[in-house]
Amino acid sequence: MTTTLVSVRYPLTEDSHRTISRGLDYAAGDEDSLIVLHVALLQNGDSITREELRSAVEAEFGEIPAHYVVRQGYVLEEAIVDEAARQTADRVMVGKTKRGRIRRRLGQLFGLYPDLEAELEATLSTSLEVVD
């Protein structure tokens, strides 16, 4: 069983759509788990419920076997890393636009600018995929 966490924006963007599609490819098995994560940034005044996120995703994809998580936070990258650890995700998928921000955040956390995939794998037993 593998757990794939996909990070999306709300309302869903084209990047979010591609990221969810790729996540669905990986979570095709009956025992695989897909987690759709949206981080509501407090400084932006974002307010969204899990039900709103689920409705938006199901409007695009129909009913899919996924768990929906909405986290509030100030730092997007930190929230994604924290949620990946909390969910013990085997794979984390982000859109292309988030890769640089996540790399900078991990650099701050670890005091260097690591190879993001290698760092996630070593620290969280997780691999990262950037969806173009």
C-alpha positions as CSV (number, residue, x, y, z in Angstrom):
1,M,0.0,0.0,0.0
2,T,1.3,3.4,-0.9
3,T,0.1,6.8,0.1
4,T,0.3,9.7,-2.4
5,L,-0.2,13.2,-1.2
6,V,-1.0,15.8,-3.9
7,S,-0.9,19.5,-3.1
8,V,-3.5,21.7,-4.9
9,R,-4.7,25.2,-5.0
10,Y,-8.3,26.3,-4.5
11,P,-10.0,27.1,-6.7
12,L,-8.4,24.4,-8.7
13,T,-5.9,25.6,-11.3
14,E,-4.6,23.8,-14.4
15,D,-1.6,22.8,-12.4
16,S,-3.9,21.4,-9.7
17,H,-5.8,19.4,-12.3
18,R,-2.5,17.9,-13.7
19,T,-1.3,17.1,-10.2
20,I,-4.5,15.3,-9.2
21,S,-4.5,13.4,-12.5
22,R,-0.9,12.2,-11.9
23,G,-1.8,11.3,-8.3
24,L,-4.7,9.2,-9.5
25,D,-2.3,7.3,-11.8
26,Y,-0.3,6.3,-8.8
27,A,-3.2,5.5,-6.5
28,A,-4.9,3.1,-8.9
29,G,-4.7,0.1,-6.7
30,D,-7.4,-0.9,-4.2
31,E,-5.0,-0.6,-1.2
32,D,-3.4,2.7,-2.4
33,S,-4.4,5.9,-0.8
34,L,-4.6,9.4,-2.4
35,I,-4.7,12.5,-0.2
36,V,-5.7,15.8,-1.8
37,L,-4.2,18.7,0.3
38,H,-5.0,22.4,0.1
39,V,-3.1,24.8,2.4
40,A,-5.2,27.8,3.2
41,L,-2.8,30.6,3.8
42,L,-3.7,32.6,6.9
43,Q,-2.0,35.8,5.7
44,N,-4.3,35.7,2.6
45,G,-7.4,35.3,4.6
46,D,-8.1,32.0,2.8
47,S,-11.0,30.1,4.1
48,I,-12.1,26.8,2.6
49,T,-13.7,23.6,4.0
50,R,-12.9,20.0,3.2
51,E,-16.3,19.8,1.7
52,E,-15.7,22.7,-0.7
53,L,-12.4,21.1,-1.7
54,R,-14.1,17.8,-2.3
55,S,-16.9,19.4,-4.3
56,A,-14.4,21.2,-6.5
57,V,-12.4,18.1,-7.2
58,E,-15.4,15.9,-7.8
59,A,-16.8,18.5,-10.2
60,E,-13.7,18.0,-12.3
61,F,-13.0,14.3,-11.8
62,G,-16.2,12.7,-10.6
63,E,-16.2,10.8,-7.4
64,I,-12.7,9.5,-6.7
65,P,-11.2,7.4,-3.9
66,A,-9.4,10.2,-2.0
67,H,-9.1,11.8,1.4
68,Y,-9.3,15.6,1.5
69,V,-7.3,17.7,3.9
70,V,-7.4,21.4,4.4
71,R,-4.6,22.9,6.5
72,Q,-4.2,26.4,7.6
73,G,-0.7,27.9,7.8
74,Y,1.5,30.8,7.1
75,V,4.2,28.9,5.1
76,L,2.9,26.7,2.3
77,E,6.0,24.6,2.0
78,E,6.2,23.9,5.7
79,A,2.6,22.8,5.8
80,I,3.1,20.4,2.9
81,V,6.2,18.9,4.5
82,D,4.4,18.6,7.9
83,E,1.3,17.0,6.3
84,A,3.5,14.5,4.4
85,A,5.1,13.5,7.6
86,R,1.8,13.3,9.5
87,Q,0.3,11.1,6.7
88,T,3.5,9.1,6.3
89,A,3.2,9.7,2.6
90,D,5.3,7.6,0.3
91,R,5.1,10.1,-2.5
92,V,4.4,13.9,-2.6
93,M,3.3,15.6,-5.8
94,V,3.3,19.3,-6.3
95,G,2.8,21.5,-9.3
96,K,5.7,23.0,-11.1
97,T,5.2,26.4,-9.6
98,K,5.7,25.1,-6.0
99,R,9.0,23.3,-6.5
100,G,11.2,26.4,-6.0
101,R,9.4,27.5,-2.9
102,I,9.6,24.1,-1.3
103,R,13.3,23.8,-2.1
104,R,13.9,27.2,-0.4
105,R,11.9,26.2,2.6
106,L,13.8,22.9,3.0
107,G,17.0,24.8,2.6
108,Q,16.0,27.1,5.5
109,L,14.9,24.1,7.7
110,F,18.1,22.1,7.1
111,G,20.6,25.0,6.7
112,L,21.4,24.2,3.1
113,Y,19.9,23.8,-0.3
114,P,19.4,20.1,-0.7
115,D,18.2,18.0,-3.6
116,L,14.6,18.2,-2.6
117,E,13.7,14.6,-3.7
118,A,16.6,13.1,-1.8
119,E,15.9,15.2,1.3
120,L,12.3,14.2,1.4
121,E,13.2,10.6,0.9
122,A,15.9,10.6,3.6
123,T,13.9,12.6,6.2
124,L,10.3,11.4,5.6
125,S,10.7,8.2,3.5
126,T,9.0,10.1,0.8
127,S,9.7,10.8,-2.8
128,L,8.7,14.1,-4.5
129,E,7.4,14.4,-8.0
130,V,7.0,17.7,-9.7
131,V,4.1,17.6,-12.2
132,D,4.7,19.7,-15.3
